Amino acid sequence: MSENFLALLALLPILIIFVLMAGMRWPATRAMPLAFVFTLLLVLFIWEMPVVWIAAASINGLVIALKILLIVFGALTLLFTMRESGAIGAINRGFTSISPDRRIQAIIITWLFGSFIEGAAGFGTPAALTAPLLLSLGFPALAAVMVALIANSTAVSFGAVGTPTLIGVGTSLNLPYIEQDLLAAGLSYAEFIRLTGFWTAMLHVLPGLLVPLIMVAMMTGFFGERKSFAEGLKIWPYAIFAGMCFVVPYLIVARFLGPEFPSIIGGLVGMLVLIPATQAGFLVPEKSWDFAPASKWEPNWSGNIKMDSQTDPAGISLLKAWLPYALIGLLLIVTRVHFFPFGGWLQSVKLEVENVFATDVYLDFDPLYNPGVFPFILVALLCIPLFGMKTSQVKLAWSEAFERIKGPAVALFFAVPMVRLMMQSGSNPHELPGMLIAMAQFMAGLASETWPVFSPFVGALGSFMAGSNAVSNMLFSLFQYSVAEQTEMSRLLIVSLQNMGGAIGNMLGVHNIIAACATVGLVGVEGILLKRNLIPVIILGLLAGLLAMIILHLTSISLF
């Protein structure tokens, strides 16, 4: 069997997902099971992977999916608890008083507050939270979803306490031959993952500076009364400053604290700097910008949810409303920074299985260290007495979290095992290259030295398919690593491009678009959002790819 034909077969599961979800608009709950079955048939009959390896890889995928779902469930439980208590409404009230300019409101809420939420929760939560906030301020529903999705990009590589980097990349490359390569280069695997986080942040810096500007330009261009992109670009000094407020602390934290905290601390520090600066009038344009009256809006701009922006949410103070998020940030830091003992205490409760079915597959699960349990669910429980919540409010919040987790559970319980099968398919009696390796060898021959320009878009494709940077990294990190090997480029930089591309592709994630639309009552506009959000994805991906090309070919920086 030729290598090119093998690569084509390996690509088929990905093509199936693309056709079903993008072309036929199937939900992931239907597309992923079919893609898993097709992958299973390939590894069984083409790669002739032993049944014990298939079983071990599938179980490994289920365990990883469970870890992700626990984070998602904890994040949703906290979100709905905060909503039912009135705390989200109080936070909304605080944002309203900062500035009447819709461009500024969009930047503060989606770029900084949304990035903070991404760092703490991830998995589409920011767009699902910030879009309703914008709707309650008087934004058209479609505009609210578009800007919320675009803004939820730079922070995503370190979302949910670093899950895309630590679990997405970390579990995908944790293979014996890679560890041997690293040891030969004088690196431990843990240090390689930390460096991947730092270089991911480096590649995000220039694109990240431009995200707020691109976002408001698209908002005024598509939803302004005059449909003028220039009205958004006029705010460029403020928008660039807003970009700096996030990416500077974000990069510093990625360098010195690791992948868990860049988005959390970047978003928090950014708000602490930008909000007072805005209130003081720093770089704020003299003339505020607003949408046309609602009577002039196009029919598909509005959803079926009407929100009263004047509602006073139970009289909760702004300080009290922010307290749960402040507590989350504190607990995450003290349990993830290594010079505190608390993380070790949480990790002492751990389930481990080595050599599953006499293979090299290793399973581990430390429930208390999972951020879905500690601190998300813990803080959600603390919110009950803090806000004096009624039993009916608590029941509603938890029942909605359980309801919302069903769809992602079905998708992930098939998507992640599928990825693990593709990764482990190299364990076959005929010594055929694994599916991802086969694709890498084929692509390396096509792209050669220009691969860094294409690399981010592979990550974006993964997020488009799976709705998750973490899953994109699981699917393509080994592929990207192998392309770097084949083309003799920096494996560290190429894997970082994958991580960066998966983050910007988050704004195209079908799951994310559907979830965000649902929060503002929009139906049938997913195609519009996909087409429009493709514009910033192309711009940001090309910037990162060209920056990587400069680092590789025009500087003396030497990277593994």
C-alpha positions as CSV (number, residue, x, y, z in Angstrom):
1,M,0.0,0.0,0.0
2,S,1.5,3.3,-1.1
3,E,2.2,6.0,1.6
4,N,0.0,8.5,-0.3
5,F,-3.0,6.2,-0.3
6,L,-2.4,5.4,3.4
7,A,-2.4,9.2,4.1
8,L,-5.7,9.6,2.2
9,L,-7.3,6.8,4.2
10,A,-6.1,8.5,7.4
11,L,-7.6,11.7,6.3
12,L,-11.1,10.2,5.7
13,P,-12.4,10.5,9.3
14,I,-11.6,14.2,9.3
15,L,-13.2,14.7,5.9
16,I,-16.3,12.9,7.2
17,I,-16.6,15.2,10.2
18,F,-16.1,18.3,7.9
19,V,-18.7,17.2,5.4
20,L,-21.3,16.1,8.0
21,M,-20.9,19.2,10.2
22,A,-20.1,21.9,7.7
23,G,-21.8,20.6,4.6
24,M,-24.8,18.7,5.9
25,R,-25.1,20.7,9.2
26,W,-25.2,17.6,11.3
27,P,-24.8,18.2,15.1
28,A,-21.6,16.8,16.7
29,T,-23.8,14.4,18.6
30,R,-24.5,12.6,15.3
31,A,-21.3,13.3,13.4
32,M,-18.8,12.2,16.0
33,P,-20.3,8.7,16.6
34,L,-20.2,8.0,12.9
35,A,-16.7,9.3,12.5
36,F,-15.6,7.1,15.5
37,V,-17.1,4.0,13.9
38,F,-15.4,4.7,10.6
39,T,-12.1,5.2,12.4
40,L,-12.6,2.0,14.2
41,L,-13.1,0.1,11.0
42,L,-9.9,1.7,9.5
43,V,-7.7,0.8,12.5
44,L,-9.2,-2.7,12.6
45,F,-9.1,-3.7,8.9
46,I,-6.5,-1.4,7.3
47,W,-4.0,-0.9,10.1
48,E,-4.9,-4.2,11.7
49,M,-4.4,-2.7,15.1
50,P,-4.7,-5.4,17.8
51,V,-8.0,-5.5,19.7
52,V,-6.3,-5.0,23.1
53,W,-4.7,-1.7,21.8
54,I,-8.1,-0.6,20.4
55,A,-9.8,-1.2,23.7
56,A,-7.0,0.4,25.7
57,A,-6.9,3.5,23.5
58,S,-10.7,3.8,23.6
59,I,-10.8,3.6,27.4
60,N,-8.0,6.2,27.6
61,G,-10.1,8.5,25.4
62,L,-13.2,8.0,27.7
63,V,-11.2,8.9,30.8
64,I,-9.8,12.1,29.1
65,A,-13.3,13.0,28.0
66,L,-14.6,12.5,31.5
67,K,-11.9,14.9,32.8
68,I,-13.0,17.5,30.3
69,L,-16.7,17.0,31.0
70,L,-16.1,17.5,34.7
71,I,-14.5,20.9,34.0
72,V,-17.4,21.8,31.7
73,F,-20.0,20.7,34.3
74,G,-18.4,22.7,37.1
75,A,-18.1,25.8,34.9
76,L,-21.8,25.6,33.8
77,T,-22.9,25.0,37.4
78,L,-21.1,28.1,38.6
79,L,-22.4,30.2,35.6
80,F,-26.1,29.2,36.2
81,T,-25.8,29.6,40.0
82,M,-24.4,33.1,39.4
83,R,-27.2,33.9,37.0
84,E,-30.0,32.7,39.3
85,S,-28.5,34.5,42.3
86,G,-28.6,37.9,40.4
87,A,-24.8,38.3,40.5
88,I,-24.5,38.2,36.7
89,G,-27.0,41.0,36.5
90,A,-25.1,43.1,39.0
91,I,-21.9,42.6,37.0
92,N,-23.8,43.7,34.0
93,R,-25.0,46.9,35.8
94,G,-21.4,47.7,36.6
95,F,-20.3,47.4,33.0
96,T,-23.1,49.7,31.9
97,S,-21.9,52.6,34.0
98,I,-18.4,52.6,32.5
99,S,-19.1,54.1,29.1
100,P,-22.1,54.6,26.7
101,D,-19.9,53.8,23.7
102,R,-20.9,50.4,22.3
103,R,-17.3,49.8,21.0
104,I,-15.9,50.3,24.4
105,Q,-18.6,48.2,26.1
106,A,-17.8,45.4,23.6
107,I,-14.1,45.5,24.3
108,I,-14.3,45.5,28.1
109,I,-17.0,42.8,28.3
110,T,-15.9,40.4,25.6
111,W,-12.2,40.9,25.3
112,L,-11.2,41.3,29.0
113,F,-14.1,39.9,31.1
114,G,-14.6,37.2,28.5
115,S,-10.9,36.3,28.5
116,F,-11.0,36.1,32.3
117,I,-13.9,33.7,32.1
118,E,-12.2,31.7,29.4
119,G,-9.2,31.3,31.7
120,A,-11.3,30.1,34.6
121,A,-13.9,28.1,32.7
122,G,-13.3,27.7,28.9
123,F,-15.3,25.4,26.7
124,G,-17.4,28.0,25.1
125,T,-18.5,29.5,28.4
126,P,-17.3,33.1,27.7
127,A,-19.3,33.6,24.5
128,A,-22.4,32.0,26.1
129,L,-22.0,34.5,29.1
130,T,-20.9,37.7,27.4
131,A,-23.4,37.6,24.5
132,P,-26.4,37.8,26.8
133,L,-24.6,40.6,28.7
134,L,-24.3,42.6,25.5
135,L,-27.9,41.8,24.6
136,S,-29.1,43.2,27.9
137,L,-27.1,46.4,27.1
138,G,-29.1,46.9,23.9
139,F,-26.8,45.2,21.3
140,P,-28.4,43.3,18.4
141,A,-28.4,39.6,19.2
142,L,-26.4,38.7,16.1
143,A,-23.8,41.5,16.8
144,A,-23.5,40.3,20.4
145,V,-22.7,36.7,19.3
146,M,-20.3,37.8,16.6
147,V,-18.1,40.0,18.8
148,A,-18.3,37.5,21.7
149,L,-16.9,34.8,19.5
150,I,-14.2,36.9,17.9
151,A,-13.0,38.1,21.3
152,N,-12.9,34.6,22.7
153,S,-9.7,33.6,20.8
154,T,-6.3,34.7,22.2
155,A,-7.3,33.5,25.7
156,V,-8.4,30.1,24.5
157,S,-4.9,28.4,24.4
158,F,-4.9,28.7,28.2
159,G,-8.6,28.4,28.8
160,A,-10.1,26.3,31.7
161,V,-6.9,26.6,33.7
162,G,-4.6,25.7,30.7
163,T,-6.6,22.6,29.6
164,P,-5.8,23.0,25.8
165,T,-2.1,23.1,26.5
166,L,-1.8,20.8,29.5
167,I,-4.3,18.2,28.5
168,G,-4.7,18.9,24.7
169,V,-1.0,19.0,23.9
170,G,0.2,17.3,27.0
171,T,-1.6,14.0,26.7
172,S,-1.2,13.9,22.9
173,L,2.7,14.0,22.8
174,N,3.3,12.0,26.0
175,L,4.9,9.2,24.0
176,P,8.1,7.3,24.8
177,Y,10.0,8.2,21.6
178,I,9.1,11.9,22.1
179,E,10.4,11.8,25.7
180,Q,13.6,10.2,24.4
181,D,14.0,13.1,21.9
182,L,13.5,15.6,24.6
183,L,16.0,13.9,27.0
184,A,18.6,13.9,24.2
185,A,18.0,17.7,23.9
186,G,18.3,18.2,27.6
187,L,14.6,18.8,28.2
188,S,12.1,17.1,30.5
189,Y,8.6,16.6,29.2
190,A,7.1,19.0,31.7
191,E,9.5,21.7,30.6
192,F,8.6,21.1,27.0
193,I,4.9,21.7,27.8
194,R,5.8,24.9,29.7
195,L,7.9,26.1,26.8
196,T,5.0,25.3,24.4
197,G,2.8,27.5,26.5
198,F,5.3,30.4,26.5
199,W,5.8,30.2,22.7
200,T,2.1,29.9,22.1
201,A,1.7,33.1,24.1
202,M,4.5,34.7,22.0
203,L,2.8,33.8,18.8
204,H,-0.5,35.3,20.1
205,V,1.0,38.7,21.1
206,L,0.9,40.5,17.7
207,P,-2.5,39.0,16.6
208,G,-3.9,39.6,20.1
209,L,-3.0,43.3,20.0
210,L,-5.3,43.5,16.9
211,V,-8.3,41.4,18.1
212,P,-10.2,44.3,19.8
213,L,-9.7,46.5,16.8
214,I,-10.7,43.9,14.3
215,M,-13.7,43.0,16.4
216,V,-15.1,46.6,16.7
217,A,-14.4,47.3,13.0
218,M,-16.5,44.3,12.0
219,M,-19.2,45.3,14.5
220,T,-19.5,48.8,13.0
221,G,-19.0,47.5,9.4
222,F,-21.8,44.9,9.6
223,F,-24.1,46.4,12.2
224,G,-23.6,50.2,12.1
225,E,-26.2,52.5,10.6
226,R,-23.8,53.4,7.9
227,K,-22.2,50.0,7.6
228,S,-18.8,51.6,8.0
229,F,-15.7,49.7,9.1
230,A,-13.9,53.1,9.5
231,E,-16.2,53.9,12.5
232,G,-14.6,51.0,14.3
233,L,-11.1,51.7,13.1
234,K,-11.3,55.3,14.5
235,I,-11.0,53.9,18.0
236,W,-7.6,52.3,17.2
237,P,-5.6,53.9,20.0
238,Y,-8.0,52.7,22.6
239,A,-8.4,49.3,21.0
240,I,-4.6,48.7,20.7
241,F,-4.2,49.8,24.4
242,A,-6.9,47.3,25.4
243,G,-5.0,44.7,23.5
244,M,-1.8,45.6,25.4
245,C,-3.7,45.5,28.8
246,F,-4.3,41.8,28.2
247,V,-1.4,40.4,26.2
248,V,1.4,42.0,28.3
249,P,0.5,40.3,31.6
250,Y,-0.6,37.3,29.6
251,L,2.9,36.8,28.1
252,I,4.7,37.5,31.4
253,V,2.5,34.9,33.2
254,A,3.0,32.3,30.5
255,R,6.8,32.7,30.9
256,F,7.0,32.6,34.7
257,L,3.9,30.8,36.1
258,G,3.0,28.3,33.3
259,P,0.0,27.5,31.2
260,E,-2.6,27.5,33.9
261,F,-2.8,31.3,34.5
262,P,-2.1,33.5,31.5
263,S,-5.7,34.1,30.5
264,I,-7.1,34.4,34.1
265,I,-4.4,36.9,35.2
266,G,-4.3,38.7,31.8
267,G,-8.0,39.3,31.9
268,L,-8.1,40.3,35.5
269,V,-5.1,42.7,35.2
270,G,-6.5,44.0,32.0
271,M,-9.7,45.0,33.6
272,L,-8.0,46.5,36.6
273,V,-6.0,48.8,34.2
274,L,-8.5,49.5,31.4
275,I,-11.6,50.2,33.4
276,P,-10.2,53.0,35.6
277,A,-8.4,54.4,32.5
278,T,-11.7,54.4,30.6
279,Q,-13.5,56.1,33.5
280,A,-10.7,58.7,33.4
281,G,-11.2,59.3,29.7
282,F,-7.8,57.9,28.6
283,L,-7.9,57.4,24.8
284,V,-11.7,57.4,24.9
285,P,-13.1,59.0,21.7
286,E,-14.9,62.3,22.1
287,K,-17.9,61.0,20.1
288,S,-19.6,57.9,21.3
289,W,-20.9,55.3,18.8
290,D,-24.2,53.5,19.0
291,F,-26.4,51.3,16.9
292,A,-29.3,52.6,14.9
293,P,-32.7,52.4,16.5
294,A,-34.0,48.9,16.7
295,S,-36.7,49.7,14.2
296,K,-34.0,50.0,11.5
297,W,-32.3,46.6,12.3
298,E,-32.4,43.8,9.8
299,P,-34.8,41.0,10.7
300,N,-32.1,38.4,11.4
301,W,-30.3,40.7,13.8
302,S,-32.7,40.0,16.7
303,G,-33.4,36.8,18.6
304,N,-36.5,35.7,20.4
305,I,-35.1,36.6,23.9
306,K,-36.0,40.1,25.2
307,M,-33.9,41.4,28.1
308,D,-34.7,44.4,30.3
309,S,-31.4,46.2,30.8
310,Q,-32.9,48.3,33.6
311,T,-33.7,45.4,35.9
312,D,-32.0,45.7,39.3
313,P,-30.7,42.2,40.2
314,A,-31.7,41.7,43.8
315,G,-29.6,44.7,44.9
316,I,-26.4,42.8,45.0
317,S,-23.3,45.0,45.3
318,L,-20.7,44.9,42.5
319,L,-18.0,43.8,45.0
320,K,-20.2,40.9,46.3
321,A,-21.1,39.9,42.7
322,W,-17.4,39.6,41.8
323,L,-16.4,37.8,44.9
324,P,-16.9,34.2,43.5
325,Y,-14.7,35.0,40.5
326,A,-12.0,36.5,42.7
327,L,-12.2,33.4,44.9
328,I,-11.8,31.1,41.9
329,G,-8.7,33.0,40.8
330,L,-7.2,32.8,44.3
331,L,-7.9,29.1,44.7
332,L,-6.6,28.3,41.2
333,I,-3.4,30.1,41.9
334,V,-2.6,28.6,45.3
335,T,-3.3,25.1,44.1
336,R,-1.3,25.4,40.9
337,V,1.7,27.4,41.9
338,H,4.3,24.8,42.9
339,F,5.7,26.4,46.0
340,F,2.4,26.0,47.8
341,P,1.6,22.5,49.1
342,F,-2.1,22.6,48.4
343,G,-1.9,21.2,44.9
344,G,0.0,18.2,46.2
345,W,-2.7,17.6,48.7
346,L,-5.4,17.6,46.1
347,Q,-3.4,15.3,43.8
348,S,-2.8,12.8,46.6
349,V,-6.3,11.5,45.8
350,K,-5.6,9.8,42.5
351,L,-6.7,6.7,40.5
352,E,-4.0,5.1,38.3
353,V,-3.9,2.1,36.0
354,E,-0.7,1.2,34.2
355,N,-0.2,-1.1,31.2
356,V,-3.9,-1.3,30.4
357,F,-4.6,-4.7,28.8
358,A,-0.8,-5.3,28.7
359,T,-0.2,-2.3,26.5
360,D,1.8,0.9,27.1
361,V,-1.5,2.8,27.7
362,Y,-1.6,4.6,31.1
363,L,-4.8,5.9,32.8
364,D,-4.9,8.5,35.6
365,F,-7.7,10.5,37.2
366,D,-7.3,12.9,40.1
367,P,-10.8,14.2,40.8
368,L,-10.0,16.8,43.5
369,Y,-7.3,18.4,41.3
370,N,-9.8,18.8,38.4
371,P,-10.9,22.5,38.3
372,G,-14.4,21.4,37.7
373,V,-14.6,20.1,41.2
374,F,-12.1,22.4,42.9
375,P,-12.8,25.3,42.7
376,F,-15.8,25.6,40.3
377,I,-18.3,23.3,42.1
378,L,-17.0,24.3,45.5
379,V,-17.5,28.0,44.7
380,A,-20.9,27.3,43.2
381,L,-21.9,25.7,46.6
382,L,-20.5,28.7,48.5
383,C,-22.6,31.0,46.4
384,I,-25.8,29.6,47.9
385,P,-25.3,31.1,51.4
386,L,-23.3,34.1,50.0
387,F,-26.3,35.3,48.0
388,G,-29.0,33.8,50.2
389,M,-30.3,31.6,47.3
390,K,-33.6,29.7,47.5
391,T,-33.7,26.0,47.0
392,S,-35.7,26.5,43.8
393,Q,-33.0,28.7,42.4
394,V,-30.3,26.1,43.2
395,K,-32.3,23.3,41.7
396,L,-32.8,25.3,38.5
397,A,-29.1,26.1,38.2
398,W,-27.9,22.5,38.7
399,S,-30.6,20.9,36.6
400,E,-29.8,23.3,33.7
401,A,-26.1,22.4,34.0
402,F,-27.0,18.7,33.8
403,E,-29.2,19.3,30.8
404,R,-26.6,21.4,29.0
405,I,-23.9,18.7,29.5
406,K,-25.7,16.0,27.7
407,G,-24.9,17.1,24.1
408,P,-21.2,17.7,24.8
409,A,-21.0,14.4,26.6
410,V,-22.2,12.4,23.6
411,A,-19.8,14.3,21.3
412,L,-16.8,14.0,23.5
413,F,-17.3,10.3,24.4
414,F,-16.9,9.6,20.7
415,A,-14.6,12.3,19.6
416,V,-11.8,11.8,22.2
417,P,-11.6,8.0,21.8
418,M,-11.5,8.5,18.0
419,V,-8.5,10.8,18.4
420,R,-6.8,8.3,20.7
421,L,-7.3,5.5,18.1
422,M,-5.8,7.7,15.4
423,M,-2.8,8.4,17.7
424,Q,-2.2,4.8,18.7
425,S,-2.8,3.3,15.3
426,G,1.0,3.0,14.9
427,S,0.8,0.0,17.3
428,N,0.2,-2.5,14.5
429,P,1.9,-5.8,13.5
430,H,2.9,-4.5,10.0
431,E,4.8,-1.4,11.3
432,L,2.6,0.9,9.2
433,P,3.0,4.5,10.3
434,G,0.1,5.7,12.5
435,M,-2.7,7.7,10.9
436,L,-1.4,11.1,12.0
437,I,2.1,10.2,11.1
438,A,1.0,9.1,7.6
439,M,-0.8,12.4,7.1
440,A,2.2,14.3,8.4
441,Q,4.6,12.6,6.0
442,F,2.3,13.4,3.1
443,M,1.8,17.1,4.1
444,A,5.5,17.6,4.8
445,G,6.2,16.7,1.3
446,L,3.7,19.2,0.0
447,A,4.4,22.2,2.3
448,S,8.2,21.9,2.9
449,E,9.6,25.1,4.3
450,T,6.3,27.0,4.1
451,W,4.6,24.8,6.7
452,P,4.5,27.5,9.5
453,V,2.1,29.5,7.3
454,F,-0.3,26.5,7.1
455,S,0.1,25.2,10.6
456,P,-2.3,27.6,12.4
457,F,-5.1,26.7,10.0
458,V,-4.7,23.0,10.8
459,G,-5.4,23.9,14.5
460,A,-8.3,26.1,13.4
461,L,-9.8,23.3,11.4
462,G,-9.7,21.0,14.5
463,S,-11.5,23.6,16.6
464,F,-14.0,24.2,13.8
465,M,-14.8,20.4,13.8
466,A,-14.7,19.7,17.5
467,G,-15.7,23.1,19.0
468,S,-12.7,22.9,21.3
469,N,-9.0,23.9,21.2
470,A,-8.3,21.0,23.6
471,V,-9.7,18.4,21.2
472,S,-8.1,20.1,18.2
473,N,-4.7,19.7,20.0
474,M,-5.5,16.1,20.9
475,L,-6.2,15.5,17.2
476,F,-3.3,17.4,15.6
477,S,-0.5,17.9,18.1
478,L,1.3,14.7,17.1
479,F,0.6,15.4,13.4
480,Q,2.2,18.9,13.8
481,Y,5.1,17.5,15.7
482,S,5.7,14.9,13.0
483,V,5.6,17.5,10.2
484,A,8.2,19.5,12.1
485,E,10.4,16.3,12.3
486,Q,9.9,15.6,8.6
487,T,10.8,19.2,7.6
488,E,13.5,19.6,10.2
489,M,11.8,22.6,11.7
490,S,11.4,23.5,15.4
491,R,9.0,21.0,16.9
492,L,8.4,23.4,19.8
493,L,7.4,26.3,17.5
494,I,5.2,24.2,15.2
495,V,3.3,22.6,18.1
496,S,2.8,26.1,19.5
497,L,1.4,27.2,16.1
498,Q,-1.1,24.3,16.4
499,N,-2.1,25.5,19.9
500,M,-2.4,29.1,18.7
501,G,-4.4,28.1,15.6
502,G,-6.8,26.0,17.6
503,A,-7.5,29.1,19.8
504,I,-8.4,31.4,17.0
505,G,-10.4,28.6,15.3
506,N,-12.5,28.6,18.5
507,M,-14.6,31.5,16.9
508,L,-15.6,29.1,14.1
509,G,-16.4,26.1,16.4
510,V,-19.9,24.9,15.5
511,H,-20.7,24.0,19.1
512,N,-19.6,27.4,20.3
513,I,-21.7,29.2,17.7
514,I,-24.8,27.1,18.4
515,A,-24.4,27.6,22.2
516,A,-23.9,31.4,22.0
517,C,-26.8,31.8,19.6
518,A,-29.0,29.8,22.0
519,T,-28.2,32.2,24.8
520,V,-29.6,35.2,22.9
521,G,-32.5,33.3,21.1
522,L,-31.0,33.3,17.6
523,V,-31.9,30.4,15.2
524,G,-30.6,29.7,11.6
525,V,-27.8,32.3,11.5
526,E,-24.9,29.9,12.1
527,G,-23.8,30.2,8.4
528,I,-23.6,34.0,8.6
529,L,-21.4,33.8,11.6
530,L,-19.1,31.2,10.1
531,K,-18.5,33.3,7.0
532,R,-17.9,36.5,8.9
533,N,-15.7,35.0,11.6
534,L,-13.6,33.4,8.9
535,I,-12.2,36.9,8.2
536,P,-10.4,37.4,11.5
537,V,-9.3,33.7,11.6
538,I,-7.5,34.2,8.3
539,I,-5.9,37.5,9.4
540,L,-4.7,36.3,12.8
541,G,-3.5,32.9,11.4
542,L,-1.4,34.5,8.7
543,L,0.1,36.9,11.2
544,A,1.2,34.1,13.5
545,G,2.5,32.0,10.6
546,L,4.5,34.8,9.2
547,L,5.9,35.6,12.6
548,A,7.0,32.0,13.0
549,M,8.6,32.1,9.5
550,I,10.6,35.1,10.6
551,I,11.7,33.4,13.8
552,L,12.8,30.3,11.9
553,H,14.5,31.8,9.0
554,L,15.5,35.4,9.8
555,T,16.7,35.1,13.5
556,S,19.3,33.2,15.3
557,I,16.9,31.8,17.9
558,S,17.5,28.1,18.3
559,L,14.5,26.0,19.4
560,F,14.0,22.3,19.9
